[in-house]
Amino acid sequence: MKLLGNALVVLVALEHLYFLYLEMFLWTTPKGLKIFGNTAQKAEDSKVLAANQGLYNGFLAAGLLWGVVYPGPSGLHIQMFFLACVVVAGIYGGMTVTPRIMYLQAGPAVFALAALLFA
């Protein structure tokens, strides 16, 4: 179960690295406009905010990966802390932006957290 938990944590981290890429580099591109449902003008006006948001997603990914490689129980605690941050961010995004965020962001983190807790 520990291996499953670590694998799920890595998947959540990869998901957040993808969010970083989308928000920092694709925000104003046709793909970014389609994914986020923005107009070109709205994307251009908010690209600095999106890049900042992408950077935060990168920090979440870094923290999750740090927890995976950190030895002993402290690594587990690091993973659990960053997963909890992802869950809170996903719930907040789901409540304030679109419910889809709750499923895409918080959902995988909840599964990873549960796998770690039951390991």
ABEGO torsion letter per residue (X at the ends): XAAAAAAAAAAAAAAAAAAAAAAAAAAABAAAAAAAGBBAAAAAAAAAAAAAAAAAAAAAAAAAAAAAABBEAAAAAAAAAAAAAAAAAAAAAAAAABAAAAAAAAAAAAAAAAAAAAX
